[in-house]
Every structure is written in C-alpha cells, then in structure tokens.
Amino acid sequence: MERILVFAGSVRNQSTNKHLATLAARAINAAGAQSTLIDLGDYELPIYNGDDEAANGIPESAKALKALFFSHHGLFIASPEYNSSFSPLLKNALDWVSRPHAKDELPLAAYRGKVAGLGAVSPGVLGGLRGLVQLRMMLGNIGVAVVPNQIAVPNGYSAFDDNGLLADKGIEQLLDATISQLVATTRAINCSSRSS
C-alpha cells in the first residue's frame, strides 16, 4: 500500500492549514492509501546553518523527520502563505531533510521518487495560491514530482463548517481530485519502481 506523509507548514495550534492537512489525511485513507499525519512542531530544528552542521552534525530531529520521508512514497503539504511565499518553517524543514546524513548518500536522497500534492488555506481571496507557485517550483527543482491538481482555499477563517468539513462543496471536490491524483500517481510510480 502506498504511504503518504501529510503535514502543514505551520505549527500554530488553530492553524487552518493543519485543519486542511487533517482532511487530506482522511481523504488519502479513503482513496485506498495509508496516510501518516505529523506536526512539524514535534521536530524542532534550528535555522539551517552550514557552520552549525559542520560543528554539531545533523540534529536528531532532522534525522527522525528524514527517516519519515524515506519510509513514505508521497507527500501532501498544506502550506500557509507568508508574504506571497511559503513559510520559513516549511523551507527550513525541507532544507534539513535535503542534507546528506552519510558520506555515501546520494544528493537529495530523501526526495528521490517522491510524489507530492499541495494545498493551502488563506484568509485572502486567492487561498494561498501565490505561495504554492513557489513551493511547487522548489519541490520540482529537487526532484519531487508534484501533481498538477492542487487546492487553494480562500476566506480561510470561514472555510470550514461546524463539523470541521470544508463548507464549499466545490472546494471539497478540489481536495478529493487532488488526493485522487496524488494517490494514483504515487501508485503508478511505486509500481514502476518495483517492476524495474
């Protein structure tokens, strides 16, 4: 079964992007794959600094996070938009995961063969779309296959109903379409790599 790691680029307790990540994890399970929902707040990392890495090595929290990337076939990232980009927290986590943990490790090893689906929730009318453009570009540049479908949820503070579901059925369908494409693409790439 395909395993997909799900997380938000925010650690705020009431983060709407954490809420989207939770809905995405449920949708992944409903689509026949296995989701693992994590909170980046459980993996405290210093701001990446090459001198600090040279002096102190890779933090244990970075090793634990990278191990999760290795053990999953795909990713779903719910990314808040910070000033038309994605959050420093998310960038820092992705940077630490990119670092080699062994002398003979291939560059960007934890990202090889990975498929990603993207989503965002924002108080604005674009739903975090501008940040997703930059996140999509970065992931593509480090070898992650990002599926074309994505979900950008506008008016984030009123986007969820009293049951915690997306209030707009059209937006809910976008989430389902994104997850369906993520699971299908992950399955196709995973099957291809097993048979080669």
HELIX and SHEET records of a PDB file:
HELIX    1   1 THR A   16  ALA A   30  1                                  15    
HELIX    2   2 LEU A   40  ASP A   42  5                                   3    
HELIX    3   3 GLY A   50  ASN A   56  1                                   7    
HELIX    4   4 GLU A   60  PHE A   70  1                                  11    
HELIX    5   5 PRO A   88  SER A   98  1                                  11    
HELIX    6   6 ALA A  109  TYR A  111  5                                   3    
HELIX    7   7 LEU A  129  ASN A  141  1                                  13    
HELIX    8   8 GLY A  156  SER A  158  5                                   3    
HELIX    9   9 LYS A  169  SER A  195  1                                  27    
SHEET    1   A 5 GLN A  34  LEU A  37  0                                        
SHEET    2   A 5 ARG A   3  ALA A   8  1                                        
SHEET    3   A 5 GLY A  74  ALA A  78  1                                        
SHEET    4   A 5 VAL A 115  VAL A 121  1                                        
SHEET    5   A 5 ALA A 145  VAL A 153  1                                        
SHEET    1   B 2 GLU A  81  TYR A  82  0                                        
SHEET    2   B 2 SER A  85  PHE A  86 -1                                        
END                                                                             
